[in-house]
Amino acid sequence: MTRVTYDGETVEFNGPAPSDMKTLVALMTHAAAGDGRMLLSVKVNGKEILGGKIDIPFGSDNNVSGKTGEGAETKVEILSGTRQQLFLKAMDATLELAAESDAAIDPIVETLLCDSWENAFAKLNSFMQNLAPYFELMHDLTEYAKTNANAAAWKAELEKSVASINESFPKILKFSEKRQVAELTSLLNFEFRPIYENSLALIKGSVRKSFAG
């Protein structure tokens, strides 16, 4: 048995129920769009599947619920929200994983000065790869700011931060390719660190406030 709720209300289907979760999600996405909303979450027996594997039979417990046996209920909980709420959710998830500048950069600088190049570059490369979701968030926010009045307070500062970070990347790459340790250390310490710190403070502060308010 499967029970579907949408924003806390039980969903009653006119006709046969969808044959799989992918179809259900597509159907509910369309319904939400009709109200100017988007899907924020789709949980099957408490496990989030939105953005993951949804091509499973409707009502199936396979790989989702952990429940088996005849009569076991599958509970599908769907939540929708505005585009603003979707951004806030993505922002919080990304910021939770974004490393603070000192915690991330200090070990890289220390290794550059005291250890082998290979170890230092491995730490630097890992740091930059882990920042990919954060930089994607910054890009998405700049695109959002182009057409939304509530971004007026932080639009220019965010664009400046993105431009500064984009200017730093080629320098980091060039110094890394040439193994210019002194130049790379200086760049990370005195150019990239404050740019990254300021962008984090901006997004955690006025940017997030404009979405949460």
Residue, then its C-alpha position, 0 to 999 in steps of 0.5 A: m500500500t502506498r500513501v502520497t501526501y503533497d504539502g501535508e495533504t493526502v493525494e487522491f488520483n483521478g484514475p490509475a496511480p502512476s506506474d513508477m516514482k519517476t512518473l509521480v515526480a513528473l506529475m507533481t512537478h507539473a502540478a507545482a509549476g501550475d501554482g508557480r512552485m517547485l518541488l523541494s523534497v520527495k521522501v519515501n519512508g523518510k528517505e530523500i530521493l529527489g535528485g537521486k534515483i527515482d526510476i523505481p516502481f511506484g509503491s516499491d520498497n526496493n532500495v528506498s524504504g527498507k520495509t518488506g512484507e505484505g501489507a507494508e505501507t510505503k509513505v511518499e511525502i512531497l513538499s513544494g515551495t517557491r523558487q526563493q525557498l528552493f534557492l534557500k535550501a540549496m544555499d544552506a546545503t552548500l554552505e554546510l559543506a563549504a570549508e572555512s578559509d583558515a581551516a582549508i587554506d592553512p594546511i595547504v600553505e603549511t604543506l607548501l612550505c614544509d612538505s613535498w610539492e606532491n603532497a601540497f598540490a594534492k591538498l590544493n587540488s582537493f580543496m579546489q574540487n570541493l569548492a565546485p558546488y560553492f562556486e556553482l552556487m555563486h554563479d546561480l545566485t548572480e544569474y538570479a540577481k539579474t532579474n530579481a529586485n530583492a537581490a539589489a542589496w548584494k548583487a554588485e558585491l556578489e558580482k565583484s566577488v565572482a569576478s575576483i575569484n575568476e581572476s585568481f584561478p588562472k594565477i593559481l593554475k599558472f603557479s601550480e604548473k610552474r611549481q612556483v611555491a613562493e608565489l602560490t603561497s602568497l596568492l593563497n594567503f593574501e589574495f584568495r583567502p580574503i576573497y573567499e572569506n568575504s564571499l562566504a560572509l556575504i552569502k551567509g549574511s545579506v544574501r541568505k537574509s534576503f531569501a529567508g526574509 
